[in-house]
Amino acid sequence: MVWYRKETGEEEVTTAPASWRATVMVVDDEPDVLLSVTQILDANNYRTIGARDGYECLMKLRERGDVPDVLLLDIMMPGLSTKDLLNYIESDNRLSNMKIIFLTAIHSQEAEEIGLLNSRQVVDFIEKPFTVRRMLEAVEKAIGKESDSESE
Amino acid sequence: MRAEEGIFTRIIEAIQDIGDIGATVDEISKRVSLERHTLSKYLNQLRADGRISYKQIGRAKVWFVSKAPLQHIFRLSEDEKTYTEKIFSRILSDMPEGILILDFDYNILFMNRYLVALYGDCVGDKFHYVFFGSRNDPTEIKELIDGRVEEVETRVEDVRGRILDIKARPVENPDGSSSIIAIIRDVTERVKNEERIRNLSELHRLLGEAVNRSYTIDQLCSTILRNLRDVIGFDMGDILIYDPVEDALASYSSYSSHGVSEEVKECERILAREAIRRKKAFTFTRFHDSGRGIDEGGERPEPGEIVTRMVEGYELQELHAIPLKTKGAIHGALLIFTRRGRKLSEGDMDLLEGISESIAGGIAKIKAEEEWRLRANVIEISAHPIFMTSPSGKFTYANPAFLRVWGYEAEEEVVGRPWSDFWVNDDVLGVIRERGSWRGSLVAKRRDNSEFTIPLFASLIIGKKGPLQLVGIVNSGIR
């Protein structure tokens, strides 16, 4: 199985595996984090979409016909605030089943204080640095499937 | 009038009669019909009063009637002054710093309005008594009188605790005698401000150092409290740390000029809990002398009998309670109490708010470090071998269990070495990098190159900027 991706994680896969486990949109302004996370998810049979900030995430969510199953979202990003992005997602019925996982350097207490954990779509909060294992488990839990990433 | 005043007048007239060249003791003795010894005694008394002075010429003293510079100008009425004298006297009188003229016996000959406002009109009195309440001059003016220096610049504290900058020089009088002219500035406020700024800088430096040097919370609190006291001068102070798990408050450091009773500790806990509940600072101020207090924090809960009793018992004026909060949590409260009559300024309050944020940040960091040290200990004592490598596979850490199973003695022997020194299969590293994690059995390589198969779970750790490390946990129970 071969597919290609631009370094930024911006481009979609060109050749897809026969069956994706789910579609995950990853939003992070750090290119290395975006690249690593999308590559790892790809390697674990997830279909991935990358976005470098809230605006890009918003545009892709609006333009795409299909809706990602999971949104892995960094909190501290330039441009559109995470809160505004969440407000948009909550207001769009099409996105109401999309699960959101925060992937961030701030503490959950801080996120709670600024009201980011109020959304019913937010299902997990992963503090950086995190193990990939922790992230994969969170994604698997969000889509309600058991992990098969542990076996060779 | 003293009994000797008649003799004094005769002596002064005798000196004046002899003329501007001055009079020797013998010349005066002949004119006033006093023997040398008695005359000397009177001359010294007159000199001590500043009414005459002498000049040493060879071995002889030549006496003059004092014509102190400046002094006479202020004794003339406005009509008697020349235009220049009028201007000069006004300038001197209105100067924003003190002008003082002394004779060589420390008698004050002149003091301008600035000094009169500070000490009252003390012309004729001894300088050291007026300024320092002392029989001796504590400044270096003696050096000028003895001719050892040309100028003196000194900073001294006066009898009322003012800090004075004194700059003094000798001046020659028209009669050939000398006086001391001193410019005196009250720099108390400036010195205090400088000291406050110095203390503030020191406080901020200590805060930074306390956090960076991994102080304990105890050390952080006591250091901050001690230095904070130098800056704002409170009477009682405490930092109480809140434990949300046990819902308890603990005092790590306190200062009190009274000694702290159990009742005070209880009051502190009440106030700290209130600050934590409100999540913002509040002040409880005693008003009038009734012993009752008024809460200035917007809400008005009853302070309670025990707090009111403490305010009365310790004669306190203000109780300030400031929560120690970071964005994510409340870590405790800073309590500052002042004694009756002492109120903190707005600047002091701004400082307390700022400092409380820094203290909270420091406490949060120390707590996090302590927690991580505890977790690190768990890894250290784990029976399972645990290791970390860079994303390229270079070892950065191995716990004692790993060293034991692989046959090494010290971590230094392992750190920096490649993946292939410990595992036979290099491909797995690529798989971990690609997929993020891996679990399975792998052939390991001991120090003596013997091989064994062992279950490994490995995962990449991703940080703020991308992949940081790879962590591997080995199940040593299956060999």
Boltz contact constraints between the chains, C-beta under 6 A:
constraints:
  - contact:
      token1: [A, 30]
      token2: [B, 465]
      max_distance: 6.0
  - contact:
      token1: [A, 32]
      token2: [B, 465]
      max_distance: 6.0
  - contact:
      token1: [A, 32]
      token2: [B, 466]
      max_distance: 6.0
  - contact:
      token1: [A, 33]
      token2: [B, 466]
      max_distance: 6.0
  - contact:
      token1: [A, 36]
      token2: [B, 462]
      max_distance: 6.0
  - contact:
      token1: [A, 36]
      token2: [B, 466]
      max_distance: 6.0
  - contact:
      token1: [A, 36]
      token2: [B, 467]
      max_distance: 6.0
  - contact:
      token1: [A, 40]
      token2: [B, 436]
      max_distance: 6.0
  - contact:
      token1: [A, 43]
      token2: [B, 434]
      max_distance: 6.0
  - contact:
      token1: [A, 43]
      token2: [B, 435]
      max_distance: 6.0
  - contact:
      token1: [A, 44]
      token2: [B, 435]
      max_distance: 6.0
  - contact:
      token1: [A, 105]
      token2: [B, 464]
      max_distance: 6.0
  - contact:
      token1: [A, 107]
      token2: [B, 328]
      max_distance: 6.0
  - contact:
      token1: [A, 109]
      token2: [B, 328]
      max_distance: 6.0
  - contact:
      token1: [A, 109]
      token2: [B, 329]
      max_distance: 6.0
  - contact:
      token1: [A, 110]
      token2: [B, 327]
      max_distance: 6.0
  - contact:
      token1: [A, 110]
      token2: [B, 328]
      max_distance: 6.0
  - contact:
      token1: [A, 128]
      token2: [B, 463]
      max_distance: 6.0
  - contact:
      token1: [A, 128]
      token2: [B, 464]
      max_distance: 6.0
  - contact:
      token1: [A, 129]
      token2: [B, 461]
      max_distance: 6.0
  - contact:
      token1: [A, 129]
      token2: [B, 463]
      max_distance: 6.0
  - contact:
      token1: [A, 129]
      token2: [B, 468]
      max_distance: 6.0
  - contact:
      token1: [A, 130]
      token2: [B, 462]
      max_distance: 6.0
  - contact:
      token1: [A, 131]
      token2: [B, 459]
      max_distance: 6.0
  - contact:
      token1: [A, 131]
      token2: [B, 461]
      max_distance: 6.0
  - contact:
      token1: [A, 132]
      token2: [B, 436]
      max_distance: 6.0
  - contact:
      token1: [A, 132]
      token2: [B, 437]
      max_distance: 6.0
  - contact:
      token1: [A, 132]
      token2: [B, 459]
      max_distance: 6.0
  - contact:
      token1: [A, 132]
      token2: [B, 460]
      max_distance: 6.0
  - contact:
      token1: [A, 133]
      token2: [B, 437]
      max_distance: 6.0
  - contact:
      token1: [A, 133]
      token2: [B, 459]
      max_distance: 6.0
  - contact:
      token1: [A, 150]
      token2: [B, 439]
      max_distance: 6.0
  - contact:
      token1: [A, 152]
      token2: [B, 440]
      max_distance: 6.0
